[in-house]
Amino acid sequence: MSIVKDFLLQLTLMIIPIFSYFTFILEKVKNDRTIKMFVALLWGVSIVLCMSFPVEYAGGDRLDLRFIPLLLGTLYLGMWPGLFLSALIIFYRMTSGITMGLYTTILVLVITLPVILYVQRMFMREKKDRRVMIATGLSFLYCLCGMTVFSLMNGISLPVLKVQGIHLLFTVAVTCFCTVLIEKIRETHQLRLEVQDAEKFRMISELTSVFAHEIRNPMQVTRGFLQLLDEPDLPHHKKEYIKVSIEELDRANEIINDFLAFGKPSMNTYGTINVGEQLKRVTTLIQTFSINQQVEFKSDVADDCWIKANPQKLNQSLINILKNAVESMPDGGTVWIACHSSEDGHIRITIKDQGIGMNPKQVDRLGSPYYSLKEKGTGLGMMVSYQIIRSFKGRITVESEEGVGTEFVIEFPRVET
């Protein structure tokens, strides 16, 4: 019973590193080469842990489950990770001195590793059930080879044979279990990716249909006025027709720009920027836009508000929010703008207006595709703003009351300079 407990400890030590990868790292690392490096290192950690706490029996002889990380690492990752893990086993075994156990380890690896490498390419082409059979068969072959080599070099006795038999059964069973579990995790991960792709295609289809509808309206208006301009008995409203046509073309261009901004991948050219300075610059631009709308701006911006972001994208999101604040006050009013460091390690930006406000349902839908309270709005501008803020690890909350106004609170992680 004591030997079984030791083998269960080996199992725990072996699976913790690799399944930590599947739990915490798999979704974050996308590059195949980086993934292989991570997994090889984690299998190496499993090997070191197994060899550091072996099962001891028969007056000093030791057994462990180091072969399972070696086998699975070689089968799933390829030749070079397999050679790395084999070298790790040999060098770590040498730290205990040049003993008969070292020679046994080297000899068993020399016999079994070429077989594993030969089977590896076929293993990756097979289906899940066949992979489980191949991995289980190779683990049986390794244990059988290890028992034979050990018996030839050290002799055999009934107690030793009993422990070796438990080791064989445990290794084969754990290999089968781990292979099935890895295949299940890989299958679940692949299904998740397929669902994400399907959702992207559904979203693209929905946005494309709505986009086509939105772009058709100003184009039809422009076409109608151009037909009127071609009439021989043209009315006296020629300038008005041209003005409206230009306005509709500008609106179509704005819809296209919003759509492209939404579909464009987020830029990775981040840098440490003073968001207070960006906020002042954006406020100046919006003041120019609202010069005839009787809107007053009041600012309270601290000097030391550093975050990690892309300045162009950040400005785009702030402009959208400030522009909406101005447009929500057709009869004029005040926009309060503040930016300060908070005690919880964030930079907090506050934008508050005296506009028409929103009810709770409208606030919940804010930032959704093609949801806008403006008569000619598409909602893409606000959706892009939300997307940009989240890409910088920021969060945005909105409080609003109809007839009173709306307050946007944006928080970004603070960066020390």
C-alpha positions in Angstrom: 0.0 0.0 0.0 2.9 2.3 0.7 4.3 1.8 -2.8 0.9 2.6 -4.3 0.7 5.9 -2.3 4.2 6.8 -3.6 3.1 6.2 -7.2 0.0 8.3 -6.6 2.3 11.1 -5.4 4.3 10.7 -8.6 1.1 11.0 -10.6 0.3 14.3 -8.9 3.7 15.7 -9.4 3.7 14.7 -13.1 0.3 16.2 -14.1 0.3 19.5 -12.2 2.8 21.4 -14.5 1.3 20.3 -17.8 -2.3 20.8 -16.9 -1.4 24.2 -15.4 -0.5 25.0 -19.0 -3.8 23.8 -20.4 -5.6 25.8 -17.7 -3.7 29.1 -17.6 -1.5 29.5 -20.7 -3.2 27.8 -23.6 -5.6 30.6 -24.4 -2.9 33.3 -24.1 -0.1 31.8 -26.3 -0.8 31.6 -30.0 2.6 31.1 -31.7 3.3 27.4 -32.4 7.0 27.6 -31.6 6.3 29.3 -28.3 3.7 26.7 -27.4 6.2 23.9 -28.1 8.8 25.6 -25.9 6.4 26.1 -23.0 5.1 22.5 -23.1 8.6 21.0 -23.4 9.7 23.0 -20.4 6.7 22.0 -18.4 7.2 18.3 -19.3 10.8 18.8 -18.2 9.5 20.2 -14.8 7.3 17.0 -14.5 10.3 14.8 -15.1 12.5 16.6 -12.5 9.7 16.4 -9.9 9.2 12.7 -10.6 12.9 12.0 -10.3 13.3 14.1 -7.2 10.7 12.1 -5.3 11.1 8.5 -6.5 9.6 5.3 -5.2 12.4 3.5 -3.3 12.4 -0.2 -2.8 14.7 -3.3 -2.3 17.4 -1.5 -0.4 17.9 1.6 -2.5 16.6 0.9 -6.0 14.2 3.6 -7.3 11.3 3.8 -9.8 9.4 6.8 -11.0 7.0 7.9 -13.8 9.5 10.1 -15.7 8.9 8.1 -18.9 5.3 9.4 -19.2 6.3 13.1 -19.7 9.1 11.9 -22.0 6.7 9.8 -24.1 3.9 12.3 -24.3 6.3 15.2 -24.9 8.0 13.3 -27.8 4.8 12.1 -29.4 3.0 15.5 -29.3 5.9 17.8 -29.8 8.4 16.0 -32.0 12.0 14.9 -32.2 13.9 17.9 -30.7 11.7 18.2 -27.6 12.0 14.4 -27.2 15.8 14.6 -27.3 15.8 17.5 -24.9 13.7 15.6 -22.4 15.9 12.5 -22.8 19.1 14.5 -22.2 17.4 16.1 -19.1 16.7 12.6 -17.7 20.3 11.5 -18.2 21.9 14.7 -16.8 19.6 14.8 -13.8 20.3 11.1 -13.1 24.0 11.8 -13.2 23.7 14.2 -10.3 23.2 11.1 -8.1 26.5 9.8 -9.2 27.7 7.2 -11.7 25.7 4.1 -10.6 24.2 1.0 -12.1 20.9 2.9 -12.2 22.4 5.5 -14.6 23.6 2.8 -16.9 20.2 1.1 -16.8 18.5 4.5 -17.6 20.8 5.2 -20.6 20.5 1.7 -22.0 16.7 1.7 -21.8 16.5 5.1 -23.5 18.9 4.0 -26.3 16.6 1.0 -27.0 13.2 2.7 -26.7 13.7 6.3 -27.8 14.4 5.4 -31.5 11.1 3.4 -31.5 9.2 6.4 -30.1 10.7 8.8 -32.7 9.9 6.4 -35.5 6.3 6.1 -34.4 5.9 9.9 -33.7 5.0 11.0 -37.3 2.4 8.2 -37.6 1.0 9.1 -34.2 0.2 12.6 -35.2 -1.7 11.4 -38.3 -3.9 9.0 -36.4 -7.3 9.6 -34.8 -7.9 9.9 -31.1 -8.5 6.2 -30.3 -5.5 5.1 -32.2 -3.3 7.6 -30.4 -4.4 6.3 -27.1 -3.5 2.7 -28.2 -0.1 3.7 -29.5 0.9 5.7 -26.4 -0.3 2.9 -24.1 1.6 0.3 -26.2 4.8 2.3 -26.1 4.6 2.7 -22.3 4.2 -1.1 -22.0 7.2 -1.6 -24.3 9.3 0.8 -22.2 8.4 -0.9 -18.9 9.0 -4.3 -20.3 12.4 -3.2 -21.6 13.2 -1.6 -18.3 12.3 -4.8 -16.4 14.4 -6.9 -18.7 17.5 -4.7 -18.6 17.3 -4.3 -14.8 16.9 -8.1 -14.4 19.9 -8.8 -16.6 22.1 -6.2 -14.8 21.0 -6.7 -11.2 19.2 -10.0 -11.0 15.6 -10.6 -10.0 13.7 -11.5 -6.9 10.0 -11.9 -6.1 9.7 -8.6 -4.1 11.5 -6.7 -6.9 9.3 -8.3 -9.5 6.2 -7.3 -7.5 7.3 -3.6 -7.4 8.3 -3.7 -11.1 4.9 -5.2 -11.9 3.1 -2.5 -10.0 5.2 0.1 -11.9 4.3 -1.5 -15.2 0.6 -1.5 -14.5 0.6 2.0 -13.1 2.7 3.5 -16.0 0.4 1.9 -18.6 -2.8 3.0 -16.8 -1.5 6.6 -16.2 -0.3 6.9 -19.8 -3.7 5.8 -21.1 -5.5 8.2 -18.8 -3.2 11.2 -19.6 -3.5 10.6 -23.4 -7.2 10.4 -23.2 -7.3 13.6 -21.1 -5.0 15.5 -23.4 -7.0 14.4 -26.4 -10.2 15.6 -24.7 -8.6 18.9 -23.9 -7.3 19.4 -27.4 -10.8 18.5 -28.8 -12.5 20.9 -26.5 -10.1 23.7 -27.4 -10.6 23.0 -31.1 -14.4 23.1 -30.7 -14.1 26.4 -28.8 -12.0 27.9 -31.7 -14.6 26.7 -34.2 -17.4 28.2 -32.1 -15.5 31.5 -32.0 -15.0 31.4 -35.7 -18.7 30.6 -36.3 -19.6 33.5 -34.0 -17.3 35.8 -36.0 -18.8 34.8 -39.3 -22.3 35.3 -37.8 -21.3 38.7 -36.6 -19.8 39.6 -40.0 -22.9 38.5 -41.8 -25.1 40.5 -39.5 -22.9 43.6 -39.7 -22.6 43.3 -43.5 -26.4 43.2 -44.0 -27.0 46.1 -41.7 -24.0 48.0 -43.3 -25.5 47.5 -46.8 -28.8 48.8 -45.6 -27.2 51.9 -43.9 -25.0 52.7 -46.9 -27.9 52.3 -49.4 -30.0 55.1 -47.8 -27.6 58.0 -48.4 -26.7 56.6 -51.9 -30.3 56.5 -52.9 -30.9 60.1 -51.7 -27.8 61.3 -53.6 -28.9 59.4 -56.7 -32.4 61.0 -56.6 -30.9 64.5 -56.4 -28.5 63.8 -59.2 -31.5 62.8 -61.3 -33.2 66.1 -60.5 -30.0 68.0 -61.5 -30.3 66.3 -64.9 -33.8 67.6 -65.5 -34.1 70.3 -68.2 -36.6 72.3 -66.2 -34.5 72.4 -63.0 -36.1 74.1 -60.1 -34.3 77.0 -58.3 -33.1 74.8 -55.5 -29.9 73.6 -57.2 -27.5 74.7 -54.5 -29.7 73.0 -51.8 -29.8 69.8 -53.8 -26.0 69.8 -54.2 -25.6 70.6 -50.4 -27.8 67.7 -49.4 -26.1 65.3 -51.8 -22.7 66.2 -50.4 -24.0 65.7 -46.8 -25.4 62.3 -47.7 -22.1 61.3 -49.3 -20.2 62.5 -46.2 -22.6 60.4 -44.1 -21.9 57.3 -46.2 -18.2 57.9 -45.9 -18.5 58.2 -42.1 -20.4 54.9 -42.0 -17.6 53.2 -44.0 -14.9 54.6 -41.7 -16.8 53.4 -38.6 -17.2 49.9 -40.2 -13.5 49.7 -41.1 -12.4 50.8 -37.7 -14.6 48.2 -36.1 -13.2 45.4 -38.3 -9.6 46.4 -38.1 -7.5 44.3 -35.7 -6.4 46.1 -32.6 -2.9 47.7 -32.9 -0.1 46.4 -30.8 2.0 49.5 -31.0 1.4 50.5 -27.4 3.5 52.9 -25.5 3.5 54.8 -22.2 1.5 57.9 -22.7 0.1 60.7 -20.5 -3.6 60.3 -20.9 -4.2 63.8 -19.4 -2.3 65.4 -22.2 -4.3 63.3 -24.8 -7.5 64.4 -23.1 -6.6 68.1 -23.3 -5.8 67.7 -27.0 -9.1 66.0 -27.7 -11.0 68.6 -25.8 -9.5 71.3 -27.9 -10.6 69.5 -31.1 -14.1 69.0 -29.8 -14.4 72.7 -28.8 -13.7 73.6 -32.4 -16.4 71.2 -33.5 -19.0 72.6 -31.0 -18.1 76.3 -31.4 -21.7 77.2 -32.5 -23.6 74.9 -30.2 -23.3 76.9 -26.9 -21.5 74.1 -25.1 -19.1 75.0 -22.3 -16.2 72.7 -21.3 -14.9 72.5 -17.7 -11.7 70.5 -17.2 -9.9 69.1 -14.1 -7.0 67.1 -15.5 -4.0 66.0 -13.4 -0.5 66.1 -14.9 0.7 62.7 -13.9 -1.8 60.2 -15.6 0.3 57.6 -17.3 -1.1 54.5 -19.0 0.0 52.0 -21.7 -2.0 52.6 -24.9 -1.9 53.6 -28.5 -2.4 57.4 -28.6 -4.2 57.5 -32.0 -6.7 54.8 -30.9 -7.2 56.3 -27.5 -7.9 59.7 -29.1 -10.4 58.1 -31.4 -12.4 56.6 -28.6 -12.3 59.8 -26.5 -13.4 61.9 -29.5 -16.4 59.6 -30.0 -17.5 59.9 -26.4 -17.0 63.7 -26.2 -18.8 64.2 -29.6 -21.8 62.2 -28.3 -21.8 64.3 -25.1 -22.0 67.5 -27.2 -24.6 66.1 -29.6 -26.8 65.1 -26.6 -27.2 68.8 -25.7 -29.0 70.5 -28.7 -29.8 73.5 -26.5 -26.3 73.8 -25.1 -24.9 73.0 -21.7 -21.8 72.1 -19.8 -19.4 69.1 -20.3 -17.2 68.2 -17.3 -14.0 66.5 -18.0 -11.7 65.1 -15.3 -8.7 62.8 -15.1 -7.0 61.7 -11.9 -5.1 58.8 -10.3 -7.3 56.6 -8.0 -6.2 54.9 -4.8 -6.7 51.4 -6.3 -3.9 51.9 -8.9 -6.0 53.1 -11.8 -6.3 56.3 -14.0 -9.9 57.4 -13.9 -11.3 59.6 -16.7 -14.7 61.1 -16.1 -16.8 62.7 -18.9 -20.2 64.2 -17.7 -22.8 66.1 -19.7 -26.1 67.8 -19.2 -27.8 66.1 -22.2 -31.0 64.3 -22.8 -29.8 61.3 -20.8 -30.8 57.6 -21.2 -33.0 55.1 -19.4 -31.4 51.9 -17.9 -32.3 49.7 -21.0 -30.6 52.2 -23.3 -27.5 52.3 -21.1 -27.3 48.5 -21.2 -27.5 48.5 -25.0 -24.9 51.2 -25.4 -21.9 49.9 -27.4 -24.0 47.2 -29.1 -23.7 46.8 -32.9 -25.8 49.4 -34.7 -27.5 50.8 -31.6 -27.7 54.5 -31.6 -30.0 57.2 -30.2 -29.2 59.6 -33.0 -31.6 59.8 -35.9 -28.8 59.2 -38.4 -26.4 57.3 -36.2 -25.1 53.8 -36.8 -23.8 53.0 -33.3 -20.5 51.8 -34.7 -18.6 54.8 -33.3 -19.5 53.9 -29.7 -18.9 50.2 -30.4 -15.4 51.0 -31.6 -14.8 53.1 -28.6 -15.7 50.3 -26.2 -13.5 47.9 -28.2 -10.5 50.3 -28.0 -10.9 50.9 -24.3 -11.1 47.1 -23.5 -8.1 46.4 -25.7 -6.0 48.7 -23.4 -7.3 46.6 -20.4 -9.6 49.4 -19.4 -13.2 49.3 -18.2 -16.0 51.7 -18.9 -19.1 52.3 -16.8 -22.1 54.6 -17.7 -24.6 56.3 -15.4 -27.4 58.2 -17.0 -30.8 59.7 -16.1 -33.3 61.0 -18.7 -33.5 64.8 -18.7 -30.5 65.1 -16.4 -27.4 63.9 -18.3 -24.9 61.1 -18.7 -21.6 60.3 -17.0 -18.9 58.1 -18.5 -16.3 56.7 -16.2 -13.2 55.1 -17.9 -10.5 53.4 -15.9 -7.1 52.2 -17.1 -4.3 50.5 -15.2 -1.8 53.1 -14.0 1.8 52.8 -15.3 4.7 54.0 -13.1 7.2 56.2 -14.9 
